[in-house]
């Protein structure tokens, strides 16, 4: 594998670069020409195919191929771009991804001849159905925010909120890939076993403590052979890009079932992800140092330590959660922002997550999804789930309608948003990750 650096800036990041797709030049667009995230879509009864988000449009890569716009690309890359998922492209690695980014940037720049084909190669996002971007074979959810871990721990273990292993090992669990759904898919309130503190035995029924979790997902590119760990210095070569993740959680089911083996049915009923994968190349201008460990915290063990990762392993990514209730929508009231946090405050970097995941020889494969765990910051407004925001339901949130929320109710829609911005560069976004709660089945 060629080890191209992931933080390199080139002409595709030029903030003065504009596109012949007018909507991409708006200052508030999530998808300017400097972004170029990839996903999978279809329109009507047409086959699924790969596209690139540009402004409020989708560049249809299959149509680009038909019009001879990929003749300069290697044949294996062209074949991958004609597939119905990103998996084949993910397997090609960073040299192919970087070549594709440079080619797409040239096709979409303001003076490119391809603009004469706009009617054939562009599709409005509003007319397309966005699909899961890849076939996700495995899904692992981490616990990378020390603030989240401390907050949750203090609710259950006030005298010992953070377990002694946390600062040494990235904690994670294997989730359920089959229940990962794309943004906009309704989420059914799950049934499960719960037990009230004073009850003699548990009962089965709908969760009363349904929650969201604001997370960032990492989509794996080339994998590793079984038994061969990925060194941390090479970890980012195996990461294609990032997306938004909502790891829906039934807190009352979780409390009853999680000991001694951890999360199970409380979390595997649905996980929502955003449809567009923002590449590490697009994120290069927004890389930051890893989370500064407080004095007295242990240094990462050698297999989790790399000077380059410490210098630039973080991502300056702002994340928000918005909520709208059924009553709010009926009254025409705009969604309410519940929280705003930053991915900069994660205790573990994405490279450390990959290195640790494979440290025992576990093999990752193209399209595997790793999630960060709830992104929470020290301020109350930066808490990334209702469990923290309402402090286990004891401090309810008031909605503009006069309703209160301790946990999610049927008809609530949760909207995750994320973006990067920095002086001297164009703002880029991750789009949205939405999900509306449906009543439980009887």
Phi and psi in degrees as a GROMACS rama.xvg file:
@    title "Ramachandran Plot"
@    xaxis  label "Phi"
@    yaxis  label "Psi"
@TYPE xy
-76.9383  128.192  UNK-2
-95.0993  76.0002  UNK-3
-76.4862  137.357  UNK-4
-64.5006  145.208  UNK-5
-92.8965  -6.09624  UNK-6
-105.104  7.07028  UNK-7
-71.2249  132.595  UNK-8
-96.3419  143.104  UNK-9
-144.759  -166.171  UNK-10
-63.1733  -24.1233  UNK-11
-69.1604  -15.9285  UNK-12
-96.2901  -3.63022  UNK-13
-54.5692  118.787  UNK-14
-65.9786  -17.8529  UNK-15
-84.8266  -9.23034  UNK-16
-68.0633  130.938  UNK-17
-124.652  166.001  UNK-18
-117.729  154.165  UNK-19
-72.751  -9.08924  UNK-20
-85.6352  103.271  UNK-21
-57.5028  -39.3471  UNK-22
-65.2693  -21.7238  UNK-23
-73.1423  -15.2894  UNK-24
-92.1028  -1.76274  UNK-25
-69.8373  136.661  UNK-26
-59.0222  -28.6043  UNK-27
-95.1224  7.06313  UNK-28
-69.7937  136.552  UNK-29
-71.4048  -22.6928  UNK-30
-125.491  63.5596  UNK-31
-73.0844  176.331  UNK-32
-64.7054  -19.5282  UNK-33
-75.8023  -8.94251  UNK-34
-97.0205  -72.6146  UNK-35
60.8057  52.6829  UNK-36
-73.986  154.753  UNK-37
-111.116  150.715  UNK-38
-160.064  -171.462  UNK-39
-127.702  138.817  UNK-40
-146.328  169.322  UNK-41
-149.53  160.916  UNK-42
-128.124  119.344  UNK-43
61.001  -129.345  UNK-44
-93.3388  8.6191  UNK-45
-70.2985  156.531  UNK-46
-65.6287  155.467  UNK-47
-67.3749  145.606  UNK-48
-156.54  167.958  UNK-49
-86.2573  140.464  UNK-50
-139.479  169.512  UNK-51
-123.795  129.646  UNK-52
-77.2639  125.73  UNK-53
-139.364  108.665  UNK-54
60.3662  -132.235  UNK-55
-97.0907  18.3275  UNK-56
-116.114  168.998  UNK-57
-121.642  126.898  UNK-58
-81.4396  114.65  UNK-59
-81.1785  107.651  UNK-60
-71.4971  -30.1432  UNK-61
-64.6385  -40.8426  UNK-62
-67.4734  -37.4547  UNK-63
-59.3777  -41.8297  UNK-64
-64.0529  -43.0899  UNK-65
-60.1148  -32.5806  UNK-66
-90.4541  10.6412  UNK-67
74.5811  25.7668  UNK-68
-87.6031  -2.92901  UNK-69
-115.8  17.5685  UNK-70
-63.8463  -23.5361  UNK-71
-85.254  -7.38765  UNK-72
-90.061  152.405  UNK-73
-60.262  150.13  UNK-74
-62.7356  -37.5961  UNK-75
-66.6847  -32.3541  UNK-76
-70.905  -41.4081  UNK-77
-62.5218  -42.349  UNK-78
-60.6939  -43.5084  UNK-79
-62.6707  -37.0249  UNK-80
-71.3764  -17.0427  UNK-81
-91.7132  4.78001  UNK-82
-81.6327  177.093  UNK-83
-100.344  -2.21848  UNK-84
-140.309  170.681  UNK-85
-83.9243  -4.33875  UNK-86
-56.4161  -43.4298  UNK-87
-66.117  -38.1062  UNK-88
-65.4408  -40.7689  UNK-89
-59.1415  -36.0717  UNK-90
-71.8489  -17.2126  UNK-91
-75.5512  -27.9999  UNK-92
94.5515  175.779  UNK-93
-62.4547  -39.9311  UNK-94
-56.0604  -42.671  UNK-95
-67.8567  -41.7972  UNK-96
-62.0208  -41.7731  UNK-97
-68.5613  -40.7651  UNK-98
-60.8901  -43.3396  UNK-99
-62.0315  -44.4552  UNK-100
-59.3445  -44.7473  UNK-101
-64.921  -38.5334  UNK-102
-68.3064  -43.6615  UNK-103
-64.4535  -39.7479  UNK-104
-60.6546  -41.8123  UNK-105
-66.6964  -37.4522  UNK-106
-65.5429  -31.8489  UNK-107
-102.048  -4.99856  UNK-108
-65.6812  160.216  UNK-109
-57.86  -28.8658  UNK-110
-106.069  15.4371  UNK-111
-74.9922  138.157  UNK-112
-60.3917  -22.8287  UNK-113
-60.0987  -17.0684  UNK-114
-63.6189  -21.9132  UNK-115
-68.4288  -14.9607  UNK-116
-100.787  12.335  UNK-117
-50.5289  -43.6552  UNK-118
-63.8765  -23.8883  UNK-119
-96.9019  -27.032  UNK-120
-110.648  -4.82492  UNK-121
-110.834  141.68  UNK-122
-131.463  128.292  UNK-123
-59.793  135.66  UNK-124
-57.6139  -32.7712  UNK-125
-65.4172  -19.0845  UNK-126
-98.7207  1.12024  UNK-127
-112.749  151.843  UNK-128
-99.4015  119.386  UNK-129
-86.8512  134.458  UNK-130
-114.514  172.877  UNK-131
-57.46  133.557  UNK-132
-71.9602  -21.618  UNK-133
-147.794  160.246  UNK-134
-78.2936  112.671  UNK-135
-94.912  108.248  UNK-136
-79.7453  -35.9541  UNK-137
-141.544  151.185  UNK-138
-138.019  125.267  UNK-139
-123.655  131.424  UNK-140
-110.389  127.948  UNK-141
-100.27  -172.557  UNK-142
-141.328  52.2849  UNK-143
-83.9112  -5.24643  UNK-144
-94.519  115.998  UNK-145
-69.2558  -28.9844  UNK-146
-66.7793  -46.1786  UNK-147
-61.008  -45.8351  UNK-148
-61.8445  -39.1782  UNK-149
-69.8796  -42.6265  UNK-150
-61.7149  -49.1669  UNK-151
-66.2999  -40.8158  UNK-152
-61.5332  -36.4236  UNK-153
-69.1125  -22.5211  UNK-154
-72.0839  -33.1834  UNK-155
-106.694  -24.8579  UNK-156
-136.324  71.7852  UNK-157
-55.216  -32.9024  UNK-158
-84.5827  -13.6899  UNK-159
-149.621  64.4233  UNK-160
-65.5439  -36.4567  UNK-161
-107.804  117.819  UNK-162
-67.0821  151.808  UNK-163
-64.9828  -17.9451  UNK-164
-83.0466  -14.0943  UNK-165
-58.7217  -41.3497  UNK-166
-80.8173  -0.532207  UNK-167
-109.946  -32.4141  UNK-168
-132.574  129.665  UNK-169
-66.6743  113.066  UNK-170
-79.1181  136.342  UNK-171
-155.946  170.615  UNK-172
-144.595  156.398  UNK-173
-86.0204  119.344  UNK-174
-89.3891  -166.789  UNK-175
-109.893  111.6  UNK-176
-70.0092  -30.2209  UNK-177
-67.9215  -21.2528  UNK-178
-104.339  17.0126  UNK-179
-78.4955  128.898  UNK-180
-127.922  155.675  UNK-181
-81.6212  153.846  UNK-182
-46.6029  138.217  UNK-183
96.3064  -14.1481  UNK-184
-74.0196  126.078  UNK-185
-61.6405  150.45  UNK-186
-115.485  120.631  UNK-187
-81.2369  127.982  UNK-188
-58.1139  125.449  UNK-189
-82.2636  150.722  UNK-190
-91.2302  155.444  UNK-191
-178.476  177.215  UNK-192
-82.3064  132.105  UNK-193
-135.484  157.473  UNK-194
-139.509  117.434  UNK-195
-67.1473  149.907  UNK-196
-52.958  -38.1013  UNK-197
-96.925  -0.92808  UNK-198
-73.6938  149.996  UNK-199
-75.7845  -37.3344  UNK-200
-143.827  163.141  UNK-201
-74.7239  168.883  UNK-202
-129.774  161.799  UNK-203
-113.196  131.308  UNK-204
172.774  -174.748  UNK-205
-63.4735  142.083  UNK-206
-61.2767  140.984  UNK-207
-103.623  -1.93223  UNK-208
-130.258  59.9213  UNK-209
-79.0154  134.364  UNK-210
-135.113  161.735  UNK-211
-107.286  165.543  UNK-212
-137.89  120.979  UNK-213
-79.6034  114.378  UNK-214
-138.52  165.996  UNK-215
-114.775  133.357  UNK-216
-101.792  148.102  UNK-217
-119.519  122.417  UNK-218
-97.6589  125.318  UNK-219
-79.5201  139.13  UNK-220
-95.5464  -120.631  UNK-221
-58.8268  139.598  UNK-222
-90.1763  -164.109  UNK-223
-132.156  152.824  UNK-224
-71.4873  146.313  UNK-225
-55.9481  129.422  UNK-226
90.8151  -3.05997  UNK-227
-119.544  99.1916  UNK-228
-61.992  156.148  UNK-229
-93.9573  117.771  UNK-230
-63.0571  146.726  UNK-231
-60.9803  -32.5765  UNK-232
-65.2201  -18.6865  UNK-233
-107.565  0.268887  UNK-234
-60.2538  -41.819  UNK-235
-70.2668  -16.3608  UNK-236
-67.6042  -16.7824  UNK-237
-100.877  6.1527  UNK-238
-110.928  120.324  UNK-239
-79.4067  -51.2367  UNK-240
-176.434  -168.099  UNK-241
-130.263  160.738  UNK-242
-147.86  176.173  UNK-243
-88.4266  144.157  UNK-244
-133.532  133.789  UNK-245
-116.354  106.198  UNK-246
-92.6426  85.7993  UNK-247
-55.2982  140.587  UNK-248
-139.245  135.539  UNK-249
-100.418  98.7595  UNK-250
-66.8756  -34.441  UNK-251
-72.9959  -36.861  UNK-252
-65.5419  -41.1338  UNK-253
-61.2844  -43.1197  UNK-254
-60.3927  -37.3668  UNK-255
-79.5874  -33.9296  UNK-256
-100.184  -17.7107  UNK-257
-75.5635  -17.2706  UNK-258
-98.399  131.014  UNK-259
-101.509  0.525335  UNK-260
-105.283  -4.1637  UNK-261
98.2693  -168.343  UNK-262
-60.4181  143.287  UNK-263
-145.977  -105.103  UNK-264
-67.9814  -20.093  UNK-265
-67.7142  -15.683  UNK-266
-129.595  -12.4186  UNK-267
-97.1407  11.9525  UNK-268
-81.3402  -23.3342  UNK-269
-172.242  139.779  UNK-270
-137.265  123.025  UNK-271
-98.9857  140.628  UNK-272
-129.737  153.879  UNK-273
-74.8752  153.45  UNK-274
-81.3562  -20.9769  UNK-275
-102.869  129.787  UNK-276
-97.6641  115.582  UNK-277
-87.6778  122.068  UNK-278
-74.0883  157.668  UNK-279
-61.8964  -31.5132  UNK-280
-59.8566  -43.0896  UNK-281
-65.131  -29.5013  UNK-282
-84.8122  -3.02308  UNK-283
-52.2806  -41.3083  UNK-284
-69.259  -10.3824  UNK-285
-114.695  17.5799  UNK-286
-78.3554  144.501  UNK-287
-135.143  167.816  UNK-288
-60.7101  155.536  UNK-289
-60.6296  160.679  UNK-290
-51.7685  126.725  UNK-291
-73.0365  112.613  UNK-292
-70.6322  131.972  UNK-293
-59.7824  153.606  UNK-294
-58.1706  132.402  UNK-295
101.571  -20.1853  UNK-296
-72.9366  145.483  UNK-297
-68.89  146.554  UNK-298
-69.2817  151.478  UNK-299
-58.1525  144.843  UNK-300
-59.0758  155.983  UNK-301
-51.5992  -38.1129  UNK-302
-70.774  -12.3195  UNK-303
-109.223  9.5604  UNK-304
-118.688  127.455  UNK-305
-144.452  126.259  UNK-306
-55.7435  -40.1903  UNK-307
-65.4494  -37.9239  UNK-308
-67.6895  -38.4688  UNK-309
-65.4556  -33.5453  UNK-310
-78.7182  -28.8759  UNK-311
-147.948  24.1371  UNK-312
-81.2052  -10.5741  UNK-313
-85.6778  166.538  UNK-314
-131.259  125.899  UNK-315
-82.6414  82.0278  UNK-316
-121.816  118.302  UNK-317
-87.6773  136.519  UNK-318
-129.412  137.975  UNK-319
-131.545  153.56  UNK-320
-122.031  131.11  UNK-321
-122.94  151.868  UNK-322
-136.546  140.003  UNK-323
-133.034  131.919  UNK-324
-95.4693  169.275  UNK-325
-60.6846  -41.2257  UNK-326
-65.0419  -40.0201  UNK-327
-60.7422  -44.8353  UNK-328
-65.7958  -39.2552  UNK-329
-63.3487  -30.7137  UNK-330
-96.0592  5.14704  UNK-331
70.8601  25.4573  UNK-332
-89.9407  132.986  UNK-333
-66.4261  156.116  UNK-334
-56.5697  150.511  UNK-335
-100.094  129.956  UNK-336
-78.0429  124.057  UNK-337
-91.6203  -36.0138  UNK-338
-156.836  158.538  UNK-339
-141.245  124.749  UNK-340
-135.709  -176.482  UNK-341
-133.667  137.069  UNK-342
-71.9682  -11.5116  UNK-343
-63.4723  -21.3035  UNK-344
-94.6232  18.2643  UNK-345
-81.4295  135.692  UNK-346
-68.2584  -32.9255  UNK-347
-114.151  140.696  UNK-348
-82.8172  165.415  UNK-349
-66.4876  -31.8637  UNK-350
-66.6943  -39.0197  UNK-351
-64.3987  -36.0601  UNK-352
-63.253  -43.5036  UNK-353
-67.2565  -45.3456  UNK-354
-61.8116  -42.4419  UNK-355
-68.5855  -40.9513  UNK-356
-57.7005  -35.8794  UNK-357
-98.8082  0.404928  UNK-358
-63.7081  -24.1478  UNK-359
-94.7528  6.89388  UNK-360
95.8473  2.89319  UNK-361
-60.2096  133.948  UNK-362
-95.4022  125.936  UNK-363
-92.2784  154.895  UNK-364
-131.25  156.544  UNK-365
-55.4128  128.501  UNK-366
97.1516  -8.77758  UNK-367
-61.9421  147.081  UNK-368
-116.101  127.593  UNK-369
-112.335  134.211  UNK-370
-114.778  149.759  UNK-371
-74.4839  -20.9419  UNK-372
85.9572  168.214  UNK-373
-55.6157  129.202  UNK-374
-91.2343  109.709  UNK-375
-129.991  146.599  UNK-376
-117.232  175.381  UNK-377
-67.7434  -27.7368  UNK-378
-76.9903  150.118  UNK-379
-58.5822  -39.5841  UNK-380
-71.0477  -5.90049  UNK-381
-102.202  10.1725  UNK-382
-77.7789  130.539  UNK-383
-95.6581  16.359  UNK-384
-157.097  162.988  UNK-385
-69.9951  -30.4956  UNK-386
-53.7325  -41.2101  UNK-387
-82.3254  -45.0641  UNK-388
-59.5656  -40.4465  UNK-389
-98.1728  5.11415  UNK-390
47.5369  66.4786  UNK-391
64.2003  26.8732  UNK-392
90.0859  -0.899512  UNK-393
-81.9334  -17.4931  UNK-394
-128.061  79.1307  UNK-395
-63.7474  154.509  UNK-396
-95.0793  137.246  UNK-397
-95.2632  131.254  UNK-398
-94.6189  161.883  UNK-399
-59.8922  -21.515  UNK-400
-82.03  -6.46885  UNK-401
94.6077  -8.19032  UNK-402
-67.6898  158.21  UNK-403
-122.031  150.353  UNK-404
-130.258  119.588  UNK-405
-94.9722  -42.5151  UNK-406
-140.12  179.036  UNK-407
-73.9157  143.439  UNK-408
-109.815  161.351  UNK-409
-58.9962  139.562  UNK-410
90.3563  -12.9287  UNK-411
-69.5211  140.398  UNK-412
-117.738  129.303  UNK-413
-104.843  133.308  UNK-414
-124.93  119.209  UNK-415
-99.5526  140.159  UNK-416
-136.141  151.556  UNK-417
-152.711  146.403  UNK-418
-158.958  161.077  UNK-419
-119.912  137.89  UNK-420
-149.161  146.609  UNK-421
-158.476  139.853  UNK-422
-54.546  135.458  UNK-423
92.5882  -1.09753  UNK-424
-137.091  158.021  UNK-425
-74.2281  138.214  UNK-426
-64.0082  136.301  UNK-427
-127.596  150.321  UNK-428
-124.525  164.582  UNK-429
-97.8821  -0.821231  UNK-430
80.9516  -145.998  UNK-431
-128.737  156.724  UNK-432
-129.681  112.862  UNK-433
-115.549  152.387  UNK-434
-161.705  132.284  UNK-435
-110.262  140.527  UNK-436
-86.1444  124.771  UNK-437
-98.6289  152.924  UNK-438
-62.0295  154.719  UNK-439
-66.4464  150.586  UNK-440
-75.8246  141.976  UNK-441
